[in-house]
């Protein structure tokens, strides 16, 4: 797999093609790998200090003309240590390359598909290779990167098939909550849309896919993550949140290879909340088998005396309602090529059934990558990917909410009556909802790119690339209407039946032209200048027809609906950049890179539309410059500074009137649009400073890569939620300042390395600190998210000057402050006693006092991978941790309100609440926690949990830190000699477990899941989410 | 091969040149294609007239629990029991409607269309009164304008004065003979372009507003009567709106309830007010408001108690909002203010002014008009009108009689809560809901979280028993 960089090296060689070879002698030979002794095709062979070079062919052979006997040949190949040989008088030089654990000499794909030697790069970048990506067999590529990359937080928003994942690089860069902090995704030079569309009623909560989920992970050769401003500078403002550069597999010279991979998986919910199993249906301890109240009744034993049909034990409706899920993925690929043409092609099919009943997803993907070398001067490449994806999505938030109302006295899985209508004692049956209230999406997508390379002279190279990403996203939302049967119960959300049809058409074109000029200046300097032009043009048009009230209850045609209404949306966006990059190389140990880019954007008014920003970076390989102890193998220091501009969301500069759509047919009206646009918006700028040190020791057996960064964003462009009394819901403003600082550390080690057994270990660690330095003057705070909680326990996420992004605010118990003691308006002082009211119950502070109850951004994240390899058997485990974050558990708020939580088992206890009375004296009053008249004759009304506990947000904002065994994979390559006489070239099998172990104090589902759709900046709510899954997968890989 | 690259090069040059030339145009995407910039007045008229009527429903779907027209089928429901609840969506709907009304007025003034200015004034006055009577102080002078994101709050009393000023201005504007754009009969969903009716509505609302002050020193019953004189003369004048995307929102509630998505249950208070339990006279309007249960009785649900009777809530053993009632049928209009209510305002003001004869006539006229609106057969209406509990005679007419009758007339209208507070909830048989969160009847609601969280100028209110300025 590693030698798939052939193409890239070839491209490099095009840049540095040899001078016309006047004289000299010819040297030839064969290059093999140290481990298997197999020939290595595509190895770069160069004459040191010159631009002369070649690559080995499919059999590992090369031939090169050298200027004289003192010439030194340098052999470089990705994954192997570079090797130098003095030619002397040899004519045949055979070389064996040793594998390398850490490769400063490797080439990496940087901005705009430019391949550069890693040592020349003055900023942090980390590459993930295909083996690492496919290890945990995640259908969504983003999930496959979890825990493997420093500085990158990837959260699966839930375990639904095809459900979106969010990725955040180096924390939140934008104060604007409506603006996804998602990085730019570039696949083979094509800008790939990774939005999560929530177009269509109810799509918001249905776990729609992020569009990157369309990619087949098996197609990917490597992913390089560009984190800092200097790394992404050439991408312009679209790269402001980092860039994920994906390179797919390429064909390579040699005979055709066929590869077949098949994965089968089984999955189940990895964590359920604890629920009480003592109290049954009813209210105030009174049994009622049709009550709305699922669990405020008497004990099961008491109820059974009244109702002999009451089951002996309550059902566990949460565990019952979820099923086990399954997935199958088959991928078949062909690759090969000759001198002139290389190709890689694959087809893949995924089907995935989720743990929430009736949710599924499928993906069919076909790819063709081809590269043609038309002459020494010209090459042409193409990448084409067709995808068909989609599935049945359900609203997990609604499912879990309904489950909370469902009484475990009844079997929730018995959801249908014989006549097909909902079976229930009274409340909505969530399983029936999942079965009938459906949203099915289908995406047909084409991603294609063409690359032309032309090298008229040895110092000039021109490349042009045209990329297209286009898709249609069709969504059909249906629910049957009532059938008019006696005693029929209608599932609430199904209303009178409906059918909605939505379509989005998306297309984005990007065009990039780069001219590269190389030159040497004397002996010690060489330089490269790149000039480029970049254009991006995006258009998305969505429309929907909503048909309500079906005449024939299950005939899902718009013509069968009594009322039709429409929804439309159109967005166009254009961006052009002109850029230059100059890099200077001094004696191969000091590298300086300067960039500048000027963007012109369509989303700002003409006076502010065009803006320039620069970057500079230095890489210093001091191991090549200074005489260092032998124990140090390689060392590199990096420094960079970058400025990055950013524009507004499309149409933030204009206001207007939108259609008013709740009129009957035949009437039209308009209403003020929700956004107050602002023509004065100017671009926002972020300044980033980054420093890094990479070192490796003991012949690369041990290495580290440390990065520190500091970034400051000014004049942020925000669409903030405003009080509706302004007549608007949102306003575009240009204000605010935010700072992110952080560290990233990657540690590599190979503690054991023998011929048969190796142990490799890798630790990635990162921590980011965010602070909001300034928010717009007239606002005290910006509320960017809120989630409901009963009677005053609604929590909000707000931006307040001097505090970090991600704070969760809410109501809290009143703490005691003596005379003259001042209360901190933002933080709870937990060391102080709680104030107890005269009624003996703790007192909630006035709702006007909303304090910080937690922060959704982790203090640090880390991933620890260990790989043990014995001959052809290997075991890889990834421990993933996210520590120091809090989330609001809305599910627990409902569990308290409905007597479902396990801790409500104490509802009939009498106790004295610990705390002090208003005058500071200790509380001694005994109270009963139950509902109605207590044993002391006092009427306690709705009881402690409903009257007090559920109304205090503090009780429901929980520590959501976790440590998990993200994946554990055992793989075995079948011995080569088994296949000697048959057509099979190689075969391997592997067993993977994901999420096998999870450690967290969080009471709900897995706290990695999120209420918000992927791409949202709102990550503080994890209540009624689609639960995460534990999965077991078996994979067979056969090569022919 | 060289040819290809010559072409490519040429293409690139052409591309670069053209892109530079047309650069400015190419990047000019300032106008949002999803929006219109300068809509015709009539398109705002449709929106504002519908939004205003729907706001009457939205507010009533809160206040109807306070005045116990409705009761939740669920025990301990928050609105029933005076718990602090968050009415952000109602508040937002009111303000977003007023923003459209504000824009319509600005535009009408620019275009010299006093017809639209006058209608905007009436609609603004009504929406503002809804806000004012729920919350008291509220943003107005700094609301809807694009100058601040955190509008300051005007005092409740100033807002009240503003409603009167708007209504007076409306009359002046609507009486102007010429308007560059005339009211569109299709797009005016309330009065179908009838300026005369808009003027009457301005006076009707003015009478309602002036009469609200009976608890204050500035109460002037004669001013109320003057306004009444210029207002409605029959039910044909009523300010109501019957154009819905699907159906009347109350009918929607009733339909959901039919499908066992429970809601729209009538309170025990309302049923007993009508079925003879409280007043020993059966009101013939009851069968035209509600339907009897399966055993032929009208049964209400006590507030705060939730579903009573046999356990199973699928059995229709109580009364609900009815899709057969002229007030809540699928195509029934939503009423902003009606002739019967104006008659009751007249009765009250006249009685307070000592004009008992006028008061009594208005009282009987109001009942009769209400019967007509509810399509009660004249014989039954007359029987009721002549019942001793009703036909008390001019000399014996009391405020309690007027409020008793007005309670029926304002069924599902937000004005009912204003009356209840003015009358101190002294309706016969009116009791606190079970497990009420307050020791007394509810007097106001708290500011919604949507405003408090985004506008630091929002005053703090915590006590729902704290009366508004006119309710002292």
Interface residues (C-beta under 8 A of the other chain):
Chain A: X283 X288 X289 X290 X291 X292 X293 X374 X375 X378 X426 X452 X454 X464 X482 X487 X488 X489 X490 X492 X495 X496 X513 X533 X535 X548 X549 X562 X563 X565 X568 X569 X570 X572 X573 X574 X576 X600 X601 X602 X603 X605 X606 X609 X650 X651 X653 X654 X655 X656 X657 X658 X660 X661 X662 X663 X664 X667 X668 X669 X670 X671 X672 X673 X676 X677 X679 X720 X721 X722 X723 X724 X725 X726 X727 X728 X729 X731 X733 X776 X778 X779 X780 X781 X783 X786 X791 X792 X794 X796 X798 X846 X847 X848 X941 X942 X946
Chain B: X1 X4 X5 X8 X12 X16 X19 X23 X24 X26 X27 X28 X29 X30 X31 X32 X33 X34 X35 X36 X37 X39 X43 X44 X45 X46 X47 X50 X51 X54 X73 X74 X75 X76 X78 X83 X84 X86 X91 X92 X95 X96 X98 X99 X100 X102 X103 X138 X139 X143 X144 X145 X146 X148 X149 X150 X151 X186 X187 X189 X243 X244 X245 X246 X255 X256 X259 X260 X261 X306 X311 X312 X313 X314 X435 X449 X450 X451 X452 X453 X454 X455 X456 X460 X462
